[in-house]
Amino acid sequence: MKNRVTGIGGLFFKTKDPQATKDWYKKHLGFNTDDYGCTFWWKDSEGKECSTQWSPFKEDTKYYEPSKKDFMFNYRVENLQELIATLKEEGVTVVGDIESYEYGKFGWILDNDGNKIELWEPIDAAFK
């Protein structure tokens, strides 16, 4: 498998008040926030438009489970199905099943410290 992770797809973290956090980042750091947080746009080495998502979650979210951490990283990948199969063969813990949406496919694994990692095969054009 040539490329596994191609970039950071998102930074997700828990906070007491996600709206207040989004408002603070908008006011003080200029984030263009929406209901989900902030989407940063950039171009890869081939000039393709790509996005990275920044999202505060309510501190009681179950989305990061089974991890007990207050954060979750989302990494961009090229072929999620192939990568998940390879990771299973390598003994990596896979959490749940691959899910598909109009903006891409998602899968989840645990790293060696028990951090839940979200793997995303994006369809960036869906955000435009």
ChimeraX attribute file (.defattr): number of C-alpha atoms within 10 A of each C-alpha:
attribute: neighborCount
match mode: 1-to-1
recipient: residues
	/A:1	7
	/A:2	5
	/A:3	9
	/A:4	18
	/A:5	18
	/A:6	12
	/A:7	16
	/A:8	16
	/A:9	24
	/A:10	22
	/A:11	16
	/A:12	19
	/A:13	19
	/A:14	18
	/A:15	17
	/A:16	12
	/A:17	12
	/A:18	19
	/A:19	18
	/A:20	12
	/A:21	16
	/A:22	21
	/A:23	17
	/A:24	13
	/A:25	16
	/A:26	16
	/A:27	11
	/A:28	8
	/A:29	9
	/A:30	10
	/A:31	17
	/A:32	14
	/A:33	16
	/A:34	13
	/A:35	10
	/A:36	14
	/A:37	22
	/A:38	20
	/A:39	19
	/A:40	13
	/A:41	11
	/A:42	12
	/A:43	10
	/A:44	11
	/A:45	7
	/A:46	6
	/A:47	8
	/A:48	9
	/A:49	12
	/A:50	19
	/A:51	22
	/A:52	19
	/A:53	16
	/A:54	20
	/A:55	22
	/A:56	22
	/A:57	22
	/A:58	16
	/A:59	14
	/A:60	11
	/A:61	12
	/A:62	11
	/A:63	11
	/A:64	22
	/A:65	14
	/A:66	12
	/A:67	17
	/A:68	11
	/A:69	13
	/A:70	16
	/A:71	18
	/A:72	20
	/A:73	17
	/A:74	23
	/A:75	21
	/A:76	22
	/A:77	21
	/A:78	17
	/A:79	17
	/A:80	21
	/A:81	14
	/A:82	11
	/A:83	18
	/A:84	21
	/A:85	12
	/A:86	14
	/A:87	14
	/A:88	12
	/A:89	10
	/A:90	9
	/A:91	8
	/A:92	15
	/A:93	17
	/A:94	18
	/A:95	15
	/A:96	9
	/A:97	10
	/A:98	15
	/A:99	11
	/A:100	13
	/A:101	10
	/A:102	11
	/A:103	14
	/A:104	15
	/A:105	18
	/A:106	21
	/A:107	21
	/A:108	20
	/A:109	19
	/A:110	17
	/A:111	13
	/A:112	9
	/A:113	7
	/A:114	14
	/A:115	19
	/A:116	25
	/A:117	20
	/A:118	20
	/A:119	27
	/A:120	27
	/A:121	21
	/A:122	23
	/A:123	14
	/A:124	16
	/A:125	12
	/A:126	10
	/A:127	10
	/A:128	4
